[in-house]
Amino acid sequence: MVLLLVTVIGFAMMAFSALFVAISTHEARANQDLAWVQSTANRLRQWYSLNPLVLDGSTATLLPGAGKLGPRVMAAAGIKPYARSRVEVSGLQSTPSGVLRYRTITVWIPKPTARTGTGFSPAAAQAYATVSGLPIEQGMEAHSWRRLENLATRLEQWSASAEAVDGTHNTLLDYFEPPGCGVDNGAVPGLTCAANWTNASDMGFGLINDSSKGPGAAMGLGGGPWVNAWGGAIRVCNTPSSACSAVDQAPPFSMWLETTTPWGGTPLKLDAIQPFSG
């Protein structure tokens, strides 16, 4: 009887030990899965931030290769597959205005009980993380606004400085236009007369070092940047027309700056206003 009891206790201890090992192994694997998913999501987010137009530039994407987008994104980001891992990439999504487009990347590991070929759902996932392109593209938009604002500020500062050092101190001179442009009160020979939207790189802002002939080095612009955060052109209109409502007839004079996102829609637009010292 005693021997039987000892045997039963021994088997019970062995079973408990095996169960403990199994639970510990499962927990360790679950923690490992979660760590991999989180690390991979962070790496994909970093890659996405550096290459937003590779995914969002068109419906087809600019990713190399063919087939499903998930494995192609992983390859582009230089991330090796992990046992049972899956990566899914959504179609192009849009903000209500249509100004921004983005995708959502889901990194997940199915539960052992999940059926093969099952699409992502939180209930079927052992661990998962999502990477939304929306904040990435919103950051690009904010950066583009800052570039417009920075260029407008430097134009305003330069026009005020140029008017102040001009011997005539004539506040009726427009330092946003060249002579012969509009109502012919322009004061800067080096600038382009732009009644239509003209690339900032073609306006003469950064090509003339003599401040008496144009902004150039006096503005501190150097080589720009003349583009938004996506690489699209910043455009300028300094003469009133159907394209823009720049003011060149009486102070305060102004010019308009605009740029568009890669998906069009309403342009990002603001004006630079020549400070009126009169």
C-alpha positions in Angstrom: 0.0 0.0 0.0 2.8 2.4 1.0 4.7 1.5 -2.2 1.6 2.2 -4.3 1.1 5.5 -2.6 4.7 6.4 -3.2 4.4 5.4 -6.9 1.2 7.5 -7.3 2.9 10.5 -5.7 5.9 10.1 -7.9 3.8 10.0 -11.1 1.9 13.1 -9.9 5.1 15.0 -9.3 6.4 14.0 -12.7 3.2 15.1 -14.3 3.2 18.4 -12.4 6.8 19.0 -13.4 6.1 18.3 -17.0 3.1 20.7 -16.9 5.2 23.4 -15.2 7.9 23.0 -18.0 5.2 23.2 -20.7 3.7 26.3 -19.2 7.1 27.9 -18.7 8.0 27.1 -22.3 4.7 28.5 -23.6 5.2 31.7 -21.6 8.8 32.1 -22.8 7.7 31.5 -26.4 4.8 34.0 -26.0 7.2 36.6 -24.6 9.7 35.9 -27.4 6.9 36.3 -30.0 5.8 39.6 -28.5 9.3 41.0 -28.4 9.9 40.1 -32.0 6.6 41.7 -33.1 7.3 44.9 -31.2 10.8 45.1 -32.5 9.7 44.4 -36.1 7.0 47.0 -35.9 9.5 49.6 -34.7 11.9 48.8 -37.6 9.1 48.9 -40.1 7.9 52.3 -38.7 11.4 53.6 -39.1 11.7 52.3 -42.7 8.2 53.7 -43.5 9.2 57.1 -42.2 12.2 57.2 -44.4 10.4 55.9 -47.5 6.8 57.0 -47.4 6.3 57.3 -51.1 7.6 53.8 -51.7 4.3 52.6 -50.2 2.0 55.5 -50.6 3.0 57.0 -53.9 0.6 54.9 -55.9 -1.8 52.0 -55.6 0.8 49.6 -57.1 3.6 50.9 -54.7 7.2 51.3 -55.7 8.3 48.1 -53.9 10.5 45.8 -55.8 9.3 42.3 -56.6 5.8 40.9 -57.1 3.2 39.3 -55.0 1.8 40.2 -51.6 3.0 43.4 -50.1 3.8 42.1 -46.7 6.9 40.0 -47.6 8.0 42.7 -50.0 7.9 45.3 -47.3 9.9 43.1 -45.0 12.5 42.5 -47.7 12.8 46.2 -48.5 13.3 46.9 -44.8 15.9 44.2 -44.5 14.0 42.2 -41.9 14.2 38.4 -42.0 11.0 36.3 -41.5 10.4 34.8 -38.1 8.7 31.4 -37.5 4.9 31.7 -38.1 5.1 35.4 -38.5 2.9 37.3 -40.9 2.9 40.8 -42.2 -0.1 42.3 -43.9 -0.3 45.7 -45.7 -3.6 47.5 -46.3 -4.7 49.2 -49.5 -4.2 52.9 -49.8 -6.3 54.8 -47.3 -7.2 58.5 -47.5 -7.9 61.4 -45.2 -11.4 63.0 -45.7 -9.9 65.8 -47.8 -7.9 63.4 -50.0 -4.8 65.5 -49.4 -3.0 62.6 -47.7 -2.8 58.9 -48.5 -1.3 56.2 -46.3 -1.3 52.5 -45.5 -1.5 50.3 -42.3 1.0 47.5 -41.8 0.1 44.7 -39.4 2.7 42.5 -37.9 1.3 39.4 -36.2 1.9 35.8 -35.1 -1.1 33.5 -35.2 -2.1 31.4 -32.2 -1.2 27.8 -32.6 -4.9 27.0 -32.9 -5.4 29.5 -35.7 -6.3 27.9 -39.1 -3.7 28.2 -41.8 -4.5 31.0 -44.2 -6.6 32.9 -41.7 -6.4 36.6 -42.1 -5.5 38.9 -39.3 -7.8 39.4 -36.4 -6.9 40.2 -32.8 -8.7 37.1 -31.6 -6.5 34.9 -33.8 -3.2 36.5 -32.9 -0.7 35.4 -30.3 0.9 38.8 -30.6 0.4 41.7 -33.0 1.3 45.4 -33.6 0.2 47.9 -36.2 2.1 50.6 -38.0 -0.1 53.4 -39.3 1.2 55.6 -42.1 -1.1 58.4 -41.2 1.1 60.1 -38.5 4.0 59.6 -40.9 2.3 61.4 -43.7 0.9 64.1 -41.3 4.5 64.7 -40.2 5.5 65.2 -43.8 2.7 67.6 -44.3 3.7 69.6 -41.2 7.3 69.7 -42.4 6.1 71.0 -45.7 4.1 73.8 -44.0 7.2 74.7 -42.0 9.2 75.0 -45.2 6.6 77.4 -46.7 6.5 79.4 -43.5 10.3 79.6 -43.4 10.5 80.8 -47.0 7.8 83.4 -46.4 9.5 84.6 -43.3 12.8 85.1 -45.0 11.2 86.8 -47.9 9.5 89.2 -45.6 12.7 89.9 -43.6 14.7 90.4 -46.8 12.1 92.9 -48.3 12.1 94.9 -45.1 15.9 95.0 -44.9 16.1 95.9 -48.6 13.6 98.8 -48.2 15.5 100.0 -45.1 18.9 100.2 -46.8 17.5 101.6 -50.1 18.5 105.3 -50.4 15.1 106.3 -51.6 13.1 104.7 -48.7 10.3 104.6 -51.1 7.5 102.5 -49.5 5.7 102.4 -52.9 8.4 100.1 -54.3 7.5 96.4 -54.4 10.5 94.3 -53.3 8.7 91.1 -54.4 8.7 92.0 -58.1 11.3 93.1 -60.7 10.9 96.4 -62.7 8.5 96.2 -65.6 6.3 93.6 -63.9 2.7 94.3 -63.1 2.2 98.0 -62.5 5.9 98.6 -62.9 6.9 99.4 -59.3 9.1 96.4 -58.8 12.4 97.1 -57.2 14.4 93.8 -57.6 15.9 93.2 -61.1 17.0 89.7 -60.4 13.5 88.3 -59.6 11.2 86.6 -62.0 7.8 88.2 -62.9 5.5 85.3 -62.1 1.8 85.9 -62.9 1.4 82.1 -63.0 2.6 79.6 -60.4 6.4 79.3 -60.9 8.8 76.9 -59.2 10.6 78.7 -56.5 13.9 77.4 -57.9 13.2 79.5 -61.0 12.4 82.8 -59.2 16.0 84.0 -58.7 15.9 83.7 -54.9 19.1 81.8 -54.5 21.1 82.6 -57.6 22.1 86.2 -57.0 24.7 87.2 -54.4 24.4 90.9 -55.0 21.6 92.0 -52.6 21.1 95.1 -54.8 19.9 92.8 -57.6 18.0 90.2 -55.7 17.6 88.3 -52.4 20.2 85.7 -53.0 22.7 85.4 -50.1 21.2 88.3 -48.3 18.2 86.2 -47.6 20.3 83.3 -46.4 18.5 80.9 -48.8 21.5 79.6 -50.6 20.2 76.6 -52.5 16.7 76.4 -51.1 15.1 74.2 -50.1 12.7 74.8 -53.0 10.7 71.6 -52.4 8.3 70.3 -49.8 9.0 67.3 -47.6 8.1 64.8 -50.3 10.3 66.5 -52.9 7.5 68.3 -54.7 8.1 71.9 -55.9 7.3 75.0 -53.9 5.7 77.4 -56.3 5.5 81.2 -56.2 3.2 83.8 -57.7 4.2 87.5 -57.3 1.9 89.2 -59.8 -1.9 89.4 -59.4 -3.7 87.2 -62.0 -6.2 84.5 -62.2 -3.6 82.2 -60.6 -3.2 84.1 -57.4 -4.1 87.3 -55.5 -0.7 88.8 -55.0 -0.8 92.5 -54.3 1.5 94.8 -56.3 -0.5 98.0 -56.7 -0.1 99.5 -53.2 1.4 98.5 -49.9 1.4 96.1 -48.2 2.8 94.2 -51.2 2.6 90.4 -51.2 3.5 87.2 -53.0 1.9 83.8 -52.7 3.6 80.5 -52.1 2.0 77.1 -52.5 2.9 73.4 -52.8 0.8 70.2 -53.1 1.1 66.8 -51.7 1.8 63.9 -54.0 -1.9 63.1 -54.2 -3.1 66.6 -55.1 -6.2 68.1 -53.5 -6.2 71.5 -51.9 -2.7 73.0 -52.1 -0.8 74.1 -49.0 -0.8 77.9 -49.5 0.2 81.1 -47.7 1.4 84.6 -48.5 4.5 86.6 -47.8 3.7 90.2 -47.0 6.3 93.0 -47.4 6.3 94.9 -44.1 5.0 98.4 -44.6 7.2 100.9 -42.8 5.4 104.0 -44.1 
